[in-house]
Amino acid sequence: MPESIPASVLVVDDEPDLRTLYELTLLRDGHEVVSAPDLTQAREWLAQRRFDVLITDMRLPDGLGLELLREMTQTQRTEKCIVITAYGSADNAVESLKAGAFDYLTKPVDLKQLRAAVASALLSQRHPLVFRPTTVTTQELSAPGAPTRQLSSAPPPPSGVQALQRIVGSSASIVQIKSLIEKVATSMAPVLILGESGTGKELVARAVHECSHRAQGPFVAVNCGAIPENLIEAEFFGVRKGAFTGAAQDRDGYFHAAQGGTLFLDEIGDLPLAMQAKLLRVIQERRVRALGGVQEDHVDVRVVSATHRDLSALVPAGEFRQDLYYRLNVIEVRTSALRDRREDLPALTQALLQRICADSGQATPTISAQALAWLQTRELPGNVRELENLLQRALALSSSDSLEPKDFGDTAAPTASNGFADSQRPAAPSPETVPPSIPADLQSYLDQQEREVLLKALKECNFNRTAAAARLGLNLRQMRYRIQRLGIAMPSDETDGG
């Protein structure tokens, strides 16, 4: 549990016994506590003075605690707000976070959890980023009349500054993403990062962590699509000795490993439905029961998730739980494709070159204007990851201290039409390297290309799906999904048992 920091707390609850219980619990931690039975008296207290933390029940005799939160947000109050909701009321919890709450607790309130939430809120209050959290998305930030927040003049902590610097670029989309990261960092609200593969979703997740009061805690990244389905529950929640054959000792899961920090669930869209239900319960209750265990452990973890898939489309298709989607998507961040921020390519190229060369211990070469111009003409569907691969190849092929178009391979070599000598012109490309004409239906074209690649891998592996998946860098579940989606007929005598 976070270290207790003496502070002033306002408790709002219409049940006298619960008010007394909360007061006594917080008084033992050295806090100054005052209480109110309804919104009217709470407003009177707030008009008289400021507090460090406000704890309010959702339902009060004269209205909802959400009304108080919204009023405080509008008047830019600095109190961190913790909302108490009815047991299992996911909608209320999400609404409270969207209204600006730092955290929420469900009834019946666990007193250890109450103390931990208050201590965590106070740690956040002491953090240099003292603005209140917001719930706008990157699109809303750029919209006319978008809400604005005044940030503290104090800079983020050193780890946060470094994490934000790793998100390279000065385009409008990058500026908006960095601003949103700073705004939401001090909240406990879940963050959902959406964007194409290779657009830096994990960088954004790390920046959210490093800019928060959890920066000293662990950051645990999990690729949900890379875990075998039969091991997912054990990996997430842990295992107790003897739970199944081979469980020779107790082992903690990802939630335990991320205690006090951030759990990053990458490719959340690939999580099986059965596991989605279990994940939802853990997020709601903040409790984990290890596989084979009899007791539940409280976990203090902020969840940040990411996917390249359209979760809003997966929900009506029955592939993703609607309640989990709304619970994860309290704050949405969208990363931009590289083709939509071409102006960032020079700075991004230089940053990648410096990092690659630092990792390999070699001097960083310059990159010629011609090579940079060639990179600007590339579509780069793999985004930053593809750009990094191209630069690694160029560094391997280059024999000078400057990268030229020829260093990127034959397809990058200049022709006489752009001012280079005939001796520099590459040999005519073979028919296989001639780029195809623009297809009338891009998705059908891409599906056909994917089908041919999968069939080739399957045939070479005697239609063993496990072996073919490994050949293509996929797991078995991803392979099955693609086979089904593309309608690939499989022999009845499969050898992989799946």
N, C-alpha and C positions, 0 to 999 in steps of 0.2 A: 504494500500500500504506500502511496506517496507520502512524503514527510509532511506532518501537520504544520500549518502556518497560522498563528493567531490572527483572527479577522473578525469583522462584523457581519452577521448573517441575519437576514429577515426570513422567517418561516411563515407561510400562509397556508392554513389548513382549517377546515371547519369542524374537525373532530378534536375536542379538547385533549383526549388521552394521547392521540398521535402527536399533537403539538408539543405536549409535555415530554413525550418520549424523544422526539427529535431534539428538543431544547437540551434535555439532560445529556444526550449523547454528544452533542456539539460542545456543550459547556465543559465536559470532561476533557475535550481536546484543547481547551483554553480559548475558545471563541466567545465573543460577545454575541448574544442571541436575543432578538426581540421577535414577537409573533403577532399574527393577525388572523382573525377567524373568517375574513371575507375580503373581497376586492376593495370595498370602501375604506376599511381601516388600513389596508395595505397601501392604498394611494395616499392616505394621510401620512403614514410613516415615510413614504418616498418623497413627499413634498417637504418634509422637515429635514431630511438628511440623506446622505449617500451610504450605501452598503458595499461590501465586497462581493457578497453572494446572495442571491434570492432563491429560495426554495418554495415552489408553489404547487399545490394540488391542481389537477386539471379542472375538476368540477367543484365550484364553490356556490354558496347560496345565492349570490347576486351576479353570477356569470361564470365565464371560463377563464382559467389561468392564461390561456392564449391571448386574451384581450390585454392583460397586463404586459405580456411580452411584447406585443405589437406596439403598445404605447411607449414602452421603454426604448424600443428600437427607433421609433419616430423621433423621440426626444434625445437620442444618442446617449442614453445612460450607459455607464461603464460597468454596472453590476453583471456578473456572470450568472445566468439563470439556469436552474435545474428544475425540470418539471416532473411531477409524480403522476403517472397515468395508471388507469385500471389494468389489472393483470391481462396480458395478452392483447392489449389494444394497440395493434400495430399502426393503425391510421392516426391515432392520437400522438403516438411517439414521433412519427414522421412529420406530422403537422407542427409539433412543438419545435423540432429541429429546424424546419423551414421558417418558422416564425422568429428564429434567432436564439433558441435555447442552446446552451453549451452542452447539456447532457440531459438525459431523462432516466427515471427510475420507475420500475413497475411495482404495483402493490401485490402482496404485502412487501414492504420495503425491508431489505436486508440492511441492518444497521452498519455492518462493515462496508457494504457497498455505498451507503450514504456518506460515511466518513471519507471513503476513497474518492467519491465524486467531488465532494467539497474540497479536499486537498488538491485534487487534480485541477479543479477550477481556479484555485488560488495560485497554483504553480503557473497556470496559463496567464493569470492576472499579472504576475511578476515578470512574465516574458516581455521583451522589448516590443513585440507586436501587440499593442494593447487595444487595437480596434476590435469592434464586435464583429462576429462572423456574418457573412451575407449568404444569400442563397441564389444569387443571379448566376446565369451561365455565361460562357464566353460570348455567345450570340447576343445576349441581353446587354452585356457591357458595351457593345458597339451600337446598340439601337438608339434612335433619337429619343431623348428624354430619359435615358437609362439612369437608374439610381446611382448616386455617387456616395462614397464614404471618405471621410477624412482620415488618412493614415497618420499614425504617430510619426514624429520626426526622427525617432530613434530607429536605427537600422536593424535589420534582422540579425540574429546571432551569426557568428562566423560560419558555422556549418550551413546555415540557411543561405547566406550570401554565396558561398561556393556552389551549393546545389542549384541556385538560380542561374549562376554564371555558366553552368554546364548546359543550360537550355540556350543554345546559341541562336542569335538572330535579333533583328531590330524591326521586323515587319509588324504590321498592326496585330496580326493574330498572335504572334509571340509575346508582344507587349501585354495583350489582354490576358493571355494564359498566366504570365508571371504575376500580374495584378490580382487575378482571381486566386492563385495559389496563396499569396500573402493574406488575402482577405479571409480565406477559409481555414488557414493553418491552425488557428487557436481553438477551433470548435472540435467537438467529438463527432460531428455529423459525418456519416459515411460519404465518400467521394467515388463517383463512377467516371472513369476516363474512357472516352470513346475515340476511335481513330483507326486508320489503316495500319497494317503491319509495318513496322519500321519507322514510325513517326515519333518515337520517343516517349511512349506512355509510361514506361518504368522510370524514366528521368523525372517526369512530372510527379509520379507517386513519391519518389525519393525526396523531391523538393518540398512536397506537402509535409512529409515527416520531418525533414531537417529544419523547416521554418516553424515547427510547432514546439510546445513545451515537452514533447516526447522525444526530442532530438537525441537525448542521452540514452534513450531506451533502444531496444533492437528494432531493426527493420528486416522483416522476414518476407521474402518474395517467393511465391508459389505459382508454378504454371499448372493450372487446373487441368489442362488438356494432356499433360505429360504423365499423369499418375494412372497406373492401371486401376480399372474400376473396382476390382476386388480389394484394393489396398487404400482407397481414398479415405474411408472413415478412420482407419488406424493412423494414417499420415496426418490427418487434421486434428484428431482428438486424442491420440496416444493409445497405448496398449498396456494392459496389465499382464504380468507373468501368468502364463497358462491359459490366456484367452483363446488361443488356437495353437495348433501344432506349429512349433518353431518359435513361439513367443517365450523365449527362455528368461527374459527379464523385463522389468517395467521400462517403458519408453514413452517420453512425452511427445506430444504432437505439435503442430504448427502454432496452435493457439497458446499453448504453454510457452513455446519458444519466443513468442512475440509479446509476452507479458510486460506491460508498462510501455509498450512501443506500438508499432504499426504492422499490421498484417496486410500484405499486398497480394491480392488474388488476381493474377494475370489470366487472361482468356477465361473469364468467369462464364462466358456463354457455352463453354464445352463441358460444364459440370453436369453430371447425370441428374435427372429429376429427383431420384430418391435422396441423393446427397443435398440437393437444394433445400428440401424440407428440413433436414437436420441442421444445415447451416443457418437457415432462417431462425430456428429455435435458439441456437447459440447466440446469434446477434441480438435477439430480443431479450433473452434472459441473462446474458453475460455469464452463463455457466456451461461447463464442459464435463461430460462423463466419458472417461477413457473406455475403450473397448475392453470388456471383461471387468470393468470397475463397478463398485457399488455406490460410490459417493460422487457428488458433483463438485467441481472446483470453480471458484469465481475467477473470471479472467478480465483483466483491464486492458483491452486491446481496441485500437481504432482500426476499422476496416476500410481499406481503399481497394477498389477493384477496377479491372480494365478489360476491354474486349474490342476486337475489330468487327464483331458481328452486330447486327441490328437487333438488340434485345426487344425493342418495341414490336418488331415483326415476329420474333420467336414466341412472344406471349400468346397472341391469338392462335398461333399454330400449335400450341400445347407443348412447346419445347422448353419453355422457361416459365417458372412460377411468377404469376403477377404480383403476389404479395412480396416475394423476395426482390423483384424488380423495383417496386416502389420503395422498399426498405433501403436498397443499395443506392438508388438514384435520388438521394436527397440533394446532393450538389453534383452537377454534371460539368465536366470539362471535356472539350473536344480538341484534339490535337490536329494540326493542319498537315495535309499532304505537301510534300516538297514542291510539287508542280504549282501549288497555290501560293507559294512564297519564294519565288525564284530569286528575289532580291537578297535573300539570306544565303544563297549558295556560295558566294566567295568567302564570307566569314566562316561558314560551316565547313567548307573544304579546308581552310587553313587550320581550324581547330582540330579537325579529324587528323590531318597530316601531323600536327604537333603531338597528338596523343599516340598515334600509331608509332611514330619514330621514338617517342619517349619510352614506350613499352619495349621496343626492340633495341634501344640503346644506340640508335643511329642519328646522324645530323638531319635536321628537317630541310628538305630541298624547297626551292621556290617552285611555283607552278606558272608556266607561261600563259600569256593572254590567250594564245591560240588554244591551249589545252582547256583553259577555263571556259572559253567560248564553246568548245566542243561539248563540255559537260552541260552547259546551259541548253544545248539542243536535245539532250537526252530526255526521254519521258520519265525515267527513274520510277517505275511502278513500285519498286521495293523501297522507295523513299531513302531515308538516311542510311539504313542498313545496306542498301544497294550501292549508294555513293561510297560508303566505307570500303566495301568489297572492291570497287573499281580502283580506289586509291591504293589499297594494299597490292593489287595486281600491278599497278603502274610503278609502285616503289620497287617491286621485285624485278620488273623488266628494265627499269631505267639504269643507265650506266653513267649518268651525269648528275650535276647538282641542280638540275632544273627538269621538271616534268614536262614532256612535250606530248602532243596528240598521239604520236607513234607508240609511246609507252603504255597506252591504254589498250593496245592490240590492233589488229588489222582494221577493224571497223572504225577506229578513231584516226587512222592515217589520213593526212591531207591529200587533196588532189590538185592537179594543175589549175583547176578552176578557182581555187582560193589562194593562188599565188605561190605555190611551192614547186620546186623543180621536179622534172619527170623522174629523176633518180629516187625521189622520196615517195613516189606513187606506189601503192601496194599492188600486188597482182590482182587481176580481176577476180571478184568473189565467185565462189562456186554457187550453183543453183540453190544449195541448201542454206547459204548465208544471205541470199537476196531477201530483203524484208518483204513480207506479204502485203498485198494490197489491202486497203482499209475494208474490213468486213461490213456487210450491211447490218448484221446482228452480232454485236461484240460478245454478248454473253454466250450465244450458241457457239460462236467460234472458239471461245476460251474453254467451254465445256468439252468440245470435240478434242481440243489439244490435250486437256487433262485426261480424257478418256483414253486417248492413244498412249499417253505416258503410263497410266495405270495398267493398261492391258499388257504393254511391253514388259513392265516389271513383274506382273503376275505370271506371264508366260515363262519368263526366264527363271522364276522361282517355283515352277510347276504348280502354279495357282495356290501356293502356300501364302495366305494373307499376312501372317505374322512376319515371314521373311521378306515379303514384298514391302510391307510397311516400314521395316527397319531399313531396307534399301533406299526408301524415299524419305527417310527422316521423320516418319509418322509413327504414332502409336496405333495399336490394333483398333481401338474405338474410332479413331479418325479415319482409318482405312475402310472400316465397315460403312461409316457414314458416306464416304465418297462413292463406294461401290453401289450403295443403295440409291444415292442421289442421281448418279449417272446411268443407272439401269444396266450395269454390267452383269451379264449372265455368268454364273460360276458353275464349274463342274460339280456333280453331286458327291464325288469322292474327294472332298477337300482333306488336306493332310494337316491342317493346323488346329483342328478341333474346335474352331470358333465359328 
